[in-house]
Amino acid sequence: MPRSFKDSKFGRLLFKYPVASVFAGLLVLSACTMNYYDYSTHPAGSSAPDTVFVEPGSGSITVPPAVQPDTVFSRYPLLGGGNVEIEECENWSRSTLVGCKTETDGIAFEMRPVIISHIGEGGNIEKEFYVEFICKMQPGVFDSENERTVLSDGITSSTPAGLVMPVITGTEVVTIVANVTSFPFLAEQSESYQGDLLADGTLLYEAVFSLPMWMLRDICSAQQLVVSSESPGFRMMFSDGNRRLLQQFFDIFVIHNGEAPVLPVGQ
């Protein structure tokens, strides 16, 4: 089901700024989705668009120009509370599952499967598959200073937060256990690996990995799904709700190219 207009990004701006709602309401008659461009999703080699975008948190309403903005952003709600964030630009699109989370004392972990699709001249769809891990660890989860040093290598008290963490050969980020099959994700195999050492000692890292479709299928269709780490040591199980989100994501966006099947997924 699509979100209500009030819950959309544009809707929230209108309710926040009622003085501008009369004029901005006229724009709704010609568009039902909010389009914006932030230069983060534009395909390599393409020219920059001659348009403006609504910047999140800008505190003002930017009137969309007559020219169609370059990137269209939308959300596809799934059963169980998660959603898929969709970015589209000409023959390119990216779909990201948001909401597959698990946590325990001192650790919060989120797994975000990603599909990037390219439509060729003949209408053929080529897909690339990724998974993004976002993990936040409190200081108390580290058994030794060495564990913290390995994960935060390159970040010192005099170094600004947000530096790209160096890739360390052989360092396990996490292992995903789908049923009885273990899929280790090593730092040197990552597409990107970035971490912040916060002022209170909390470590936040984001790691992105590419993976083949069969591996994504095994993870998304598993009847039991666990994330584990050796250093620091933790093991957490994803809930039934999380697994249903993964199943819906794979069925709708991998198998059916963003079109929901006749029978609901994840029931």
N, C-alpha and C positions, 0 to 999 in steps of 0.2 A: 504494500500500500504506500502511496506517496505521502510525504509529510504534509501537514497542514501549512498554509501560507504563514500563519503566525509563528510557527516553529522554524521557518526557514531563515537563512541569514538576512535576506532582504526584509522579511517580515519583522524580525527583531529590531532592525534599524528603524523601521517606520513607527513601531510602537514606542521606541525610545525617543524619537523625534517627531511628535505629532504635528508640529508646525509645517513640516515638509511633506506630510503624508498625502495632502490633497494633490500636490503636483506629482509626487512620486507614484501615487495611485494610478495616474494616467499611464505610466509606463507598464504597469501590470497587465493592462489590456492587450499589449503587444508581445508579452513574454511571460511564460509560466515558470521559467527556471532562472536562477541567478548565475550569470556568467562572469568570470573574472580571469585575469591573466597575471601571473606572478613571476614569469621567466624561469620557473623551476621545472616545467614539464615540456618545454618546447623542443621538438626533435632537432638533433644536431644538423647544422647546415641550412636551417630554414631562416628566413628573414624575420626580423622583429616586426610585430604588428603595429600599425599606426592607430592605436586605441589606448584607452585608459582602463584601469581596473579598480574594483572596490577593495581597499586594503583592510584586512581584518583589524579591528580595534582602532581604526582611524578616528572614530568619534564624529564622523560627518558622512553625509550621503553624497556619493559621487555619481552624477547622472551619467548613465551609459550613453555612449555616442551612437550615431546612426549606424556606424560600421559594426558588424557582428564581432564581439570580442574573440580572441584567438582560442582560448581554452574554456570549455564548458565543464563546470563542476556540479556533481549531483550525488545524492546518497540513495542507496537501495536498501531499505530495511529488511532484515531477516527475522524469521521466527525465533524468539528467545532473547531479543534485546540487542543483538549486534547489528551492524550495518556494513555495507560495502561502499567505500568512497570511490567514485568514478570520475576520472579526468579524461576528456576527449579533445583532440586537436586534429582536425582534418582526418587523415587515415590512420591515426595513432590513438591509442587509449591505454589507460592504466587503471586497474581495479584492485583495491586493497581492502582486505577484511579487517575490520576494527571491532574489538570487543572480546577476543579470545584471550582471557586472562586467568592466571592462577596466582595465589600468594600464600605465604606462611609467615611465621614470626621473623621480621627483619628483611624479607625478600618479596618483591612484587615482580612478576614476570608476564610479559605479553608476547604472543606470537602472531605475526601478521603475514599471511600469505599474499603474494602479489602476482598479478598477471599483466604483462605488457603485450598488447596486440598490435600488429601492423597489417593493414589490408593492402594487398598487392594490386597491380593493374588488372589482373584477371579476376579479382574478387576473392582470391585465396587469402586466408587468415593465417599469419605466422605468429606464434606465441612464444614468449619467454617467461620463465617461471622463477620466482624469487621467494625467499622467506626472510622476514625481518624480526629480530629478537630485540626487545626492549626490557632491560632489567635494572631494577633499583635495589641496592643492597645497603642496609644499615651497618654501621661500624661493628656492631656486636656479632655479626655472622662470620667474621674472619677469625680463624683459629690461630693464625700467626701473622706477623708483620710481612713475611715473605709473600703470602697470598695477596695482600694488598699491594705490595710493591710490583708484583707481576702484572696485576690487572690495571694498575695506575702508572705503569712505567712511562716516563717522559713528562709526568705532571708533578711539579714540585710546588712548594708553598709560594714561590715567586713567579710561577708560570700561570698565565691566565687560563681559566677553565674553558673547555670547549676545543682543546687541541685534538687533532687526529692522533689516536693512539698508534704507536708503531706495531707492525705485525710481528709477532714472535713465533718462530717456527716451532710447531709441535704443541702449541698451547691450545687446550680445549676450551672453547667458549661454553657450549652446552652439548648434551646428547639428548636427542629425542628418541624415546622408545615407543614404537607403534606396535601394539600387540607384543610379539616376542622379538621384533627386529629393532636393533639399535642403529641410529644414524648419528654418528659424531660429527660435530661442526667445529673445525679447527680454525684458529685465527688466520693462519697463512692462506687459507682458502676463501677468505671473505672478500666480497666486492668492496665493502667499506667497513670500518671499525672505528668508532668514535666514542670517547668517554669523557665524562666530567667528574672531577673530584670536588665535591661541594664543601663549603666551609665547615659544616658540622661533621665531616668525615664520611658522609654518604657517597657511595659510588654509583653513578648512573652511566650505563653504556648502551649503545645501539650498534648492532652488527647485522649486515645484510649479506645473504648468500644466494647464489644462483643454484638451481637444482633441476633435475630432469622431471618430466611430467609424471613418470611412474613413481618417483619418490614422493612427490606432492600428493599423488593419489593414495599411496599407502598411509601417509600421515593423516590425510583428511578423512579416510574411510576406516581408520582404526577403531576397534571396539574398546580398546584401552589405550590411553595416551599419557605418557609420563615425560617430564623434563627433569634431567639430572645434571649435576656437576660434581667433579671430583675436588676441585680447589677454587673457591671454598666448597665444602661438601654440602649438597642439598639434593632433595628429590621431592618433586611435587607432581600430583596427578591432576590432569584436566578433568573438569566435571562433565557430566552427560550433556549439559547445556552447551558447553564449549565444543564438544564433539559434534553436536547437531549443527552448530554454526559452520564448522569446517566442512561438514557434509553438504550443507546447502550451498556454500561458496563454490565447492568443486563441481557440483551438479549443474548449477545455474551458469557459472561464469567460465568453466573449463569445457564442460560437455555441451552445453546449450548456448554458448556465446552470449550470455547476458539475458537470455529469454527464459523465463521460468517455465518448467515443464508442466504438463496438464495436471499431474498429481503433485500435491505439495511435497516438499522435501523436508526431511527431518522430523516427521510426525512420529 
